[in-house]
Amino acid sequence: MRVVSVVGARPQFVKLAPIAHAFSRAGIDHVIVHTGQHYDPMLSDVFFEELDIPTPDVHLGIGSGSHGHQTGTMMAALDDVLPGLDPDWVLVYGDTNSTLAAAVCAVKSHLRVAHLEAGLRSFDRRMPEEHNRVLTDHAADLLLAPTEVAAAHLAEEGLSARTRVVGDVMTDVLLRVRREVGGTPSPVARELGLAEGSYSVATVHRAENTDDRERLAAVLDSLARVDHPVVLMAHPRLLAKCREHGLEPAHGNLLMHPPLGYRELIASVLGARGVITDSGGLQKEAFLLRVPATTVRPSTEWVETVQLGWNVLVEPGPALVDAASRPRPADTDAAPYGDGHTADRVAQLLLSQA
């Protein structure tokens, strides 16, 4: 069996790692196509090196652009690549423009598509990620849902016959990396001279928080007013928007730090008192590490993190400041995102439908 994985952004590289290892164990011929959606080395190359992912077989080098232009350019490039690879399955990951472009290109070439992380819904149609995941789910032949909640969303949309609950593949890699870095000093704490447990890690990159100057200024000012140091990972998109809007991000208790590789990020979150983010993946990673999360969004696709008390949805302003300083919630043994063996289940499921 041949499976072609199409990836292009940081969260997809993390999800790709356990899949690549599971496919190798299962004897699946695995071809990796990198669209180039994320092209900064700290958002791309470092993940392949750190997580022992094979070098991509094809790199399209698409780069940035508007959503429509980027997605269309990817589709045109993939149309020249996918049919010639003759895959049994095209596997797409998550909710990026790379995901949608590969799904549409594959179905128009009469290739079977499996969507990993299917069924997630924020119910916020302003988010480009929501468009991508909904359209991909309705195009795909096999929907690999991470949770029962995701499967219920797919059932409501008439897609239950194509749905299989496999668990969350990011749990696989996170649990492995947590074991490997557990007990090591936090890189952020060491580099910035902070005590373990005294700071929060923050990421801000989504368009809804960065494109409007007033909202971005409100987010940064709120982070600066939190009652402990907040270390903001300087995503290239964020820095570009700060320059465009004439904003100086580092002030008050807000500190800036370059992007971290995955292991360093997990070690830094393990040493933090909290996470403040608009990232879907980091919300869930914080929960799995049992670090309280504050999410600067009105909705989340990972509803279990909120229901279990480990994540709070906020708007910029006093709500963000208060939530980031709240006490740690009660411990829980809940495991809504699987047991760390999702990738092996995916491999066996694809083999069974050869």
C-alpha positions in Angstrom: 0.0 0.0 0.0 1.1 3.5 -0.8 -0.1 6.5 1.3 0.8 10.1 0.4 0.8 12.5 3.3 0.4 16.2 2.4 1.6 18.6 5.1 2.6 22.2 5.2 2.4 23.8 8.7 3.9 23.3 12.1 0.9 21.4 13.7 0.9 19.0 10.7 4.5 18.2 11.1 3.9 17.2 14.7 1.0 15.0 13.7 3.1 13.5 10.9 5.8 12.2 13.2 3.9 9.3 14.8 2.1 8.5 11.5 5.5 8.2 9.7 6.8 5.9 12.4 3.6 3.8 12.5 3.5 3.4 8.7 7.2 2.3 8.8 6.3 -0.4 11.3 3.3 -1.5 9.3 5.3 -1.7 6.0 3.3 1.0 4.3 5.0 2.8 1.4 4.8 6.4 2.7 5.4 9.4 0.5 5.6 12.9 2.1 4.7 16.0 0.2 5.5 19.4 1.9 3.6 22.3 0.4 5.8 24.9 1.9 3.0 26.8 3.6 5.3 27.3 6.6 8.8 27.9 5.3 10.6 29.5 8.2 13.1 26.9 9.5 11.9 27.2 13.1 8.4 26.4 11.9 9.4 23.7 9.5 12.8 22.1 9.2 13.4 21.8 12.9 10.4 19.6 13.4 11.6 17.1 10.9 14.9 16.9 12.6 13.7 16.9 16.2 10.9 14.4 15.7 12.8 12.0 13.4 10.5 12.5 10.4 11.8 11.4 7.0 12.8 14.3 4.7 9.9 15.2 2.4 9.9 13.4 -0.9 8.4 16.4 -2.6 8.7 20.1 -1.6 6.4 22.4 -3.5 7.8 25.7 -2.0 4.5 27.5 -2.2 5.1 30.1 0.6 2.7 32.7 1.8 -0.1 34.6 0.2 -3.8 35.4 0.6 -6.0 32.4 1.5 -7.4 32.1 -2.0 -4.2 32.6 -3.8 -2.2 30.3 -1.6 -4.8 27.5 -1.7 -5.2 27.8 -5.5 -1.4 27.8 -6.0 -1.2 24.6 -3.9 -3.9 22.9 -5.9 -2.2 23.7 -9.2 1.1 22.3 -7.9 -0.5 19.2 -6.3 -2.4 18.5 -9.5 1.0 18.0 -11.2 2.3 15.7 -8.4 -0.5 13.6 -6.8 -1.7 11.5 -9.8 1.8 10.5 -10.8 2.4 9.1 -7.3 -0.5 6.7 -7.7 -1.4 6.5 -4.0 -4.0 4.1 -2.5 -4.7 7.0 0.0 -4.0 10.7 0.2 -3.8 11.5 3.9 -4.5 15.1 4.9 -4.0 16.6 8.4 -6.0 19.2 10.4 -7.4 22.4 9.0 -4.8 24.4 7.1 -5.0 25.6 3.5 -2.6 22.7 2.6 -5.3 20.3 4.0 -8.1 21.7 1.8 -5.9 22.1 -1.3 -4.8 18.4 -1.1 -8.3 17.1 -0.5 -9.9 19.0 -3.4 -7.0 18.1 -5.7 -7.1 14.4 -4.7 -10.9 13.9 -5.1 -10.8 15.6 -8.5 -8.1 13.1 -9.5 -10.3 10.3 -8.2 -7.9 9.4 -5.4 -9.2 8.3 -2.0 -8.8 10.9 0.8 -8.5 10.2 4.5 -8.8 13.2 6.9 -6.9 13.0 10.1 -8.5 15.1 12.9 -11.9 15.1 11.2 -15.0 16.4 12.8 -13.6 19.3 14.9 -15.8 22.3 14.9 -15.5 25.8 16.4 -18.8 26.9 14.8 -17.1 30.2 14.0 -17.4 30.6 10.2 -15.2 33.7 10.3 -12.2 31.4 10.9 -10.5 30.1 7.7 -9.6 26.9 9.6 -13.4 26.2 10.0 -13.9 26.5 6.3 -11.0 24.2 5.6 -12.1 21.5 8.0 -15.8 21.5 7.0 -15.0 21.4 3.3 -12.4 18.7 3.7 -14.7 16.5 5.8 -17.4 16.6 3.1 -14.9 15.8 0.4 -13.0 13.0 2.1 -13.7 9.3 1.8 -12.6 8.3 5.4 -13.0 10.6 8.4 -10.5 9.8 11.2 -12.1 11.5 14.2 -10.0 12.2 17.4 -12.9 12.2 19.8 -16.5 11.1 20.3 -17.6 14.7 20.2 -16.0 15.1 16.8 -17.7 12.0 15.6 -21.1 13.4 16.8 -20.5 16.6 14.8 -19.9 14.4 11.7 -23.0 12.4 12.3 -25.1 15.6 12.5 -23.7 16.5 9.1 -24.7 13.1 7.7 -21.2 11.7 7.6 -21.3 8.9 10.1 -20.9 6.1 7.6 -17.4 7.5 6.7 -16.4 8.1 10.3 -14.0 6.1 12.6 -13.0 7.3 16.0 -9.2 6.6 16.3 -8.1 9.1 19.0 -5.9 12.1 18.7 -2.5 11.6 16.9 -0.9 14.6 18.6 -1.4 12.8 21.9 1.0 10.1 20.6 3.9 12.4 20.0 3.2 14.6 23.0 3.2 11.7 25.5 6.5 10.4 24.0 8.2 13.8 24.1 6.9 14.5 27.6 8.6 11.3 28.8 11.8 12.3 27.0 12.0 15.9 28.3 10.4 15.4 31.7 12.7 16.6 34.5 14.9 18.8 32.2 15.1 22.5 32.9 12.8 24.8 31.0 14.8 26.5 28.1 12.7 29.7 28.6 13.3 29.8 32.3 17.0 29.3 31.9 17.5 31.8 29.0 15.4 34.6 30.6 16.5 34.0 34.2 13.0 33.0 35.3 12.1 30.6 38.1 10.3 27.4 37.1 6.5 27.9 37.6 6.8 31.7 37.6 5.9 32.5 34.0 3.3 31.8 31.3 4.1 30.8 27.7 2.0 32.7 25.1 1.5 32.4 21.3 -0.6 34.7 19.1 -0.8 34.3 15.4 -4.4 33.9 14.1 -5.7 36.4 11.7 -8.6 37.4 13.9 -6.2 38.5 16.6 -3.5 40.1 14.5 -5.0 41.7 11.4 -6.9 44.5 13.2 -4.5 46.9 14.9 -6.8 47.8 17.8 -7.4 44.1 18.7 -3.8 43.2 18.4 -2.9 46.2 20.6 -5.5 45.1 23.2 -4.1 41.5 23.2 -0.5 42.7 23.7 -1.5 45.2 26.4 -3.5 42.5 28.2 -0.5 40.1 28.2 1.7 42.9 29.5 -0.7 43.5 32.5 -0.8 39.8 33.7 0.6 39.6 37.2 3.6 37.5 36.3 6.0 37.3 33.3 4.4 36.2 30.0 6.9 34.9 27.4 5.4 35.4 23.9 6.8 33.2 21.2 7.6 35.5 18.3 5.8 33.9 15.4 6.9 35.5 12.1 3.3 36.5 11.3 3.0 38.2 14.6 6.2 40.2 14.1 5.1 41.2 10.6 1.8 42.5 11.9 3.4 44.4 14.8 5.7 46.2 12.3 2.8 46.9 10.0 0.7 48.3 12.8 3.6 50.2 14.4 3.3 48.3 17.7 6.1 47.4 20.1 5.1 44.1 21.7 7.6 43.9 24.6 6.4 46.0 27.5 5.2 45.6 31.1 5.4 41.9 32.0 5.4 40.8 28.4 8.7 39.3 27.2 9.6 38.2 23.7 11.3 35.0 22.6 12.1 33.5 19.2 10.1 30.4 18.2 11.1 27.2 19.8 11.5 23.7 18.4 8.9 21.2 19.6 10.9 19.6 22.4 12.0 23.0 23.8 8.4 24.2 23.6 7.1 21.2 25.5 9.9 21.5 28.1 9.1 25.3 28.5 5.3 24.6 28.9 6.0 21.9 31.5 8.0 24.5 33.5 5.3 27.2 33.1 2.4 28.1 35.4 0.1 28.6 32.4 -0.4 28.9 28.7 -2.0 31.9 26.9 -2.7 31.2 23.2 -5.0 31.3 20.2 -3.6 28.1 18.8 -5.8 25.0 18.7 -3.0 22.6 19.1 -1.4 24.4 22.1 -4.7 24.5 24.0 -4.8 20.7 23.9 -1.1 20.2 24.5 -1.4 22.3 27.7 -4.3 20.1 28.8 -2.3 16.9 28.2 0.6 18.4 30.2 -1.9 19.6 32.9 -0.9 23.2 32.5 -3.9 25.7 32.7 -4.7 27.3 29.3 -6.2 30.7 28.6 -7.5 30.9 25.0 -7.9 34.3 23.3 -10.8 33.2 21.1 -14.6 33.1 21.5 -14.8 29.4 20.7 -12.7 26.2 20.6 -12.7 22.9 18.7 -11.3 21.2 21.8 -14.4 21.6 24.0 -13.2 18.9 26.4 -10.5 21.2 27.7 -13.1 23.8 28.7 -15.5 21.3 30.1 -12.9 19.8 32.3 -11.9 23.2 33.7 -8.4 23.4 32.2 -9.1 26.0 29.5 -10.9 29.3 29.6 -12.1 31.2 26.5 -11.6 35.0 26.9 -11.5 38.3 25.0 -8.7 40.8 25.4 -8.9 43.0 28.4 -9.7 42.3 32.1 -11.0 38.8 31.3 -7.7 37.7 29.8 -5.7 39.2 32.7 -7.9 37.5 35.3 -8.0 34.2 33.6 -4.2 34.0 33.1 -3.8 34.6 36.9 -6.4 32.1 38.1 -5.6 29.2 40.4 -4.7 25.8 39.0 -7.8 23.6 38.6 -8.4 20.3 40.3 -6.4 17.4 38.9 -8.2 15.0 36.5 -7.5 11.6 35.1 -9.8 12.2 32.1 -8.2 11.1 28.8 -10.6 12.3 26.0 -7.8 12.4 23.4 -6.7 8.8 23.4 -4.0 6.5 24.7 -1.0 7.4 22.6 -1.5 4.6 20.0 -3.6 6.5 17.5 -1.1 6.3 14.7 -1.0 2.5 14.8 -4.8 2.4 14.6 -4.7 4.7 11.6 -2.2 2.4 9.8 -4.2 -0.7 10.4 -7.4 1.0 9.4 -6.0 2.1 6.1 -4.5 -1.3 5.4 -7.9 -3.0 6.1 -9.5 -0.8 3.4 -6.8 -1.4 0.8 
